[in-house]
Structure formats: C-alpha cells, structure tokens
Amino acid sequence: MKKRRPLAAVAAVIAAPVLATAALANPIDLIRPDAPELAPYGTSPVGVRTLTLTNPDQIDIVNTVDGLEPVYDRPLTVEIWYPAAAGTVPGGTYTSLLRDGRTEVSLSGRAARDAAPATGAQYPLIVISHGYPGNRFLMSHLGENLASKGFVTVSIDHTDSTYADQDAFGATLYHRPVDQSFVLDQMAALPGELGSIIDSDTVGLIGYSMGGYGALIFGGAGVTQAATEFTWGAPAGLLTRHLAGSETHEALMDPRLKAIIAIGPWGRNADFWDANGLAGLRVPTLLMAGGSDDVSGYAAIRAIFDEATGTDRHLLTFEHANHNAAAPIPAPAEAWAPVAELDFVPFEHYADAVWDTTRMNNIAQHFATAFFDLHLKADLDKQAYFELTPDADAGIIALDEDGLPSEDHTYWTGFAPRTAKGLRFETLLKGE
C-alpha cells in the first residue's frame, strides 16, 4: 500500500513554484475582464499616507482584572488613500504582515506614496475596519479603488486585533465601534492640504467580520444584555457601553455617518443582537455574505437583514462562499506555504474554496461604488444598480441586434451576460 504524504508536505510542494514568484509583489489592484461595470478604477490618480493616531485615556481591556480598569493611550495606525493631484505617477508598494503576524510580504497597487492631494474639491470619507485578526491592508483593494472614484478612504489597524498583536477578544468587542468613531473625528480634524479635501460631514463605513460588528453598533444596533454578561466577552460588564437603549450607546451615534457596508458581520450568531437591538440600526446598510459562512453564520446574517427594520438595507449573497467572501485581498504568494506559528496554511485566511478572490473583490468594488455614490454623493442614477432580480440566474438576457438591452432584458444592471451567476441580491425597506 502506498504511504500517504502528510497534508503539510503536500501544501509545501504546491507552494514551491508559487514562492519563486513572490517578488512579483502580490497585486491588490487586479480587475478581471469579466468584472462588473463599476469595478474598474476611476479617473483620479491615488495617493496614500500612513499616520499613527492616539486615543488618550482609553480603558485597557486586555489588563482589566478583578475590578481594576486601567487606562492607556490607545495607538491606531491608519492608511489613508485619497484623490491625488493631476500628473501623479501611479504605482507603489506596501509592506504588510502575513496572517502569522511575523512574515513580511510586499503588496503592489496603484497609489503613490505621499503624493500631493488633488485641489479644488472635497471628497466624502469612508472608514474601513478589518476583522479579528486582520490589518489595515486586508481590504486595501477597496481603499485604493474608491479613492480613484472621488472618496478619501482610511483603513484602521485595530490595536489588540491585528496579526501582530492579537489579544483578548473582549478588547475587540469593546473597542471596535469606539475606534471607528475616533478615527472619523481625527480625520475631520486633520490639518493641512490633505485635511482640506475631506468632507467629514458625509461619511461611509466598511466593516468586515468584527469590523462589521463594530459598524452595526456605530450605526445604531445596540447589543443585548446577555452580550454584556458573557464570561468570554468584555470583562467587568464594560460592554454595557454599547447596550441597546443606553445613554452611552446613544452618545456613540453620529449624524455624519450616512451609509454602512457590513461584510460577513459577526455577532447575531452569538446573540449579541436581537430583533430589538437591530431595529435600532438607522443608517442605510449593504450586507455582503457568503451563503455558506460558518464563522458569522449565514442564517445569522440573514437575521440581521430581516430584523434591521429601522432602515433600508440590502443583502448581496455569494452562493456557496464561506466567511472570506468579498473582503480579503488575494492571498499573497507567501501565504501558500505552511508556517510554524499556525495550524493551517495562511492561504485559508484570505481565500475561498469555491470563488476566485479577485472576482469577489471586483463585485464588491462594483456594489460599493454604486452604494456610496448613491448615499454619499446623491447620485440617483446609481439606484438602477440595486433594482435587481433577486436570483441572478433567473435574469433574462434579451439584447437587440446592436447588443443593447431590450425591454425584456432583466439581467443584472452592470453585469455582462453570464457574469452574475451564483449571486443573489435582496432589498428590504425601512419598516419591512
């Protein structure tokens, strides 16, 4: 009988030819030929800057024990993408860490480091919030892409929740919406030429997994009493700050926040919300989810969609995709090989077993563009991109002799024939 090769060894053999091309710098900016209409980059060159912000006198959840609640100055590193001045030469690289928190990888994109900002206009702000763990580059494809279309985007490294410093889960539960709010305030107060182009009164938020959890709280969905009492959650009942109906949760609300995209949001699966708490969501919301998500639970994400009756909301489903739907960048070449620090190949943190990551990224870019153009720029023409047959496979392709849609055409707006297969899109209005 032939002896089986260990799975780790098989993975190493598969990864070997890939690692030889690691110097290709792992592009985050790929647009497939079959990408939907609004996925490609816009007309603005893109600049990028890195800042480290400090939120003073924050509760140190990691070191809260036995009634002792120490405070500290909480650091948050952010990556800011913005429309750059005309003539900016595109292209640059980012140095990031792999999922193991140790391996440095180089990513390539279209943003020019420290380029001069565009002048003569202000641009809506979009805050980007990663999962647990993650980092500010996990959704860099959205950061760059949206900046090229007339937005300023800022992606957060959430302390105690990155690959390099992952710590107690309770810190993420408590700090995530607070971090999002603080970064919004800091961007609104940003001085100089970059600060002058930010319209901080018109703000969107993209959150993935625990970032989506924070986004929903920030948008009005207060947590349950049970969530504040879990022994594995935030200690000392501190999560009552986000309790539905509390004064402290109400104080977190911000009228500048106009729209939310929550991708695979975690929380309803663990009873952090109920119908009452979710009814408090007051910001138009686009949910994206894998139909087979077993981390946040697809049924739980559908419950968020059903129970958030206080606002208009959409649900985009990638059928058969798991938790990595839409948000993560393509797995860096280095992620294809096993590492000593993890009991899984890092590739699994980024990729999906069914869907191509770049394909999902392009679809996310398309819908994010339409959603934020509609809600942050009042571009009413983008409403057509949400008036869709729920099951894309049921859409009828009816084109005239010039290849233009006829009156019988019901295939998804912005998608070429056959390219929306495997997707669902549903809408519920406020009060439904």
Secondary structure, 3 states (H helix, E strand, C coil): CCCCCCHHHHHHHHHHHHHCCHHHCCECCCCCCCCCCCCCCCCCCEEEEEEEEEEEEEECHHHCECCECCEEEEEEEEEEEEEECCCCCCCEEEEEECCCCCCEEEEEECCEECCCECCCCCEEEEEEECCCCECCCCCHHHHHHHHCCCCEEEEEECCCCECCCCCCHHHHHHHHHHHHHHHHHHHHCCCHHHHCCEEEEEEEEEEECHHHHHHHHHCCCCECCHHHCCCCCCHHHHHHHHECCCHHHHHHCCCCEEEEEEECCCCHHHCCCCHHHHCCCCCCEEEEEECCCCCCCHHHHHHHHHHCCCCCEEEEEECCCCCCCCCCCCCCHHHHCCCCCCCCCCHHHHCCCCCCHHHHHHHHHHHHHHHHHHHHHCCHHHHHHHCCCCEHHHCCCCECCCCCECCCCCCCCCCCCCCCCCEEEEEECCCC
